[in-house]
Amino acid sequence: CTVLLAPDADEDAFLSYHFEARVCPLALAAVTRVFDFQTDVISVVEEAQFRCRRVSVCRIEKTGTIHMRVALTSDRGLELDLAAANA
């Protein structure tokens, strides 16, 4: 299922710039290519993969800059498995 968000739409503005992404199952070069192999992004993605965590992306409203950091959420996907075996 693909969800498309419009960053300029009022109802999608927050979710377009505040989300977590899984990076562990992807190659480091594949993820960082999107960001033109910037060394800061490589450092964050590499640490997230080493710690088995997701990356968190958010936009600072005052300056308009986009920040990426290692998230507190595990990248194992366990937080999203909501259905039980007997559901």
JODA-V742563 format. One record per residue. RES is the residue in three letters. SS is DSSP state (A for helix, B for strand, O for the rest). PSI is psi in degrees with one decimal (* if undefined). OMEGA is omega in whole degrees, 0 to 359 (* if undefined). Layout:
BEGIN
RES/SS/PSI/OMEGA
RES/SS/PSI/OMEGA
END
This chain:
BEGIN
CYS/O/125.5/180
THR/O/130.1/179
VAL/O/123.4/178
LEU/O/130.3/179
LEU/O/141.8/176
ALA/O/108.6/184
PRO/O/-26.9/182
ASP/O/-12.8/179
ALA/O/137.0/183
ASP/O/-41.1/184
GLU/O/-18.5/181
ASP/O/-4.0/186
ALA/A/-46.2/182
PHE/A/-49.8/183
LEU/A/-25.5/180
SER/A/-26.6/184
TYR/A/9.6/177
HIS/B/93.5/182
PHE/B/166.8/175
GLU/B/147.0/181
ALA/B/143.0/175
ARG/O/134.1/178
VAL/O/-14.3/184
CYS/O/-41.3/182
PRO/O/-1.7/184
LEU/O/152.5/177
ALA/O/142.1/179
LEU/A/-43.0/181
ALA/A/-34.4/180
ALA/A/-39.9/181
VAL/A/-46.4/186
THR/A/-17.5/176
ARG/A/-35.7/179
VAL/O/-30.1/182
PHE/O/25.3/178
ASP/O/34.4/176
PHE/O/38.0/178
GLN/O/136.3/185
THR/A/-34.0/178
ASP/A/-41.9/180
VAL/A/-41.1/178
ILE/A/-42.2/180
SER/A/-44.7/181
VAL/A/-46.9/182
VAL/A/-40.8/179
GLU/A/-42.3/178
GLU/A/-40.7/179
ALA/A/-42.5/179
GLN/A/-39.9/179
PHE/A/-39.5/182
ARG/A/1.0/182
CYS/O/48.9/179
ARG/B/163.7/175
ARG/B/169.7/172
VAL/B/145.2/179
SER/B/129.7/180
VAL/B/130.2/177
CYS/B/155.1/179
ARG/B/131.3/177
ILE/O/116.4/186
GLU/O/-41.4/185
LYS/O/-42.4/184
THR/O/-19.7/182
GLY/O/5.7/180
THR/O/150.8/180
ILE/B/130.3/182
HIS/B/144.7/176
MET/B/135.4/179
ARG/B/167.5/176
VAL/B/127.5/181
ALA/B/162.6/176
LEU/B/-14.9/184
THR/B/135.5/177
SER/B/147.5/179
ASP/O/6.8/182
ARG/O/-10.3/178
GLY/O/1.2/183
LEU/A/-29.3/182
GLU/A/-18.7/182
LEU/A/-8.9/180
ASP/O/90.7/186
LEU/O/-28.9/184
ALA/O/136.7/176
ALA/O/167.9/181
ALA/O/-30.4/182
ASN/O/12.3/182
ALA/O/*/*
END
